Amino acid sequence: MNRLLAQIVLILMAIGLVYSMYAFAQGRFIEAIMIYPLLIAGYLFSRATGKNREDD
């Protein structure tokens, strides 16, 4: 994953988390937990576009 794409994904995740915290504070629990599928999709996207590296 290149640097620009990684920054965009991080910004979108941060916006989603802020909205989730706001929704929890307002008592809208269904809207608040909608961030979890987004987090999973972001993780899978980052794994799919990442380079295959071996740790030494």
Order of alpha helices (4+ residues) and beta strands (2+ residues): alpha-alpha-alpha
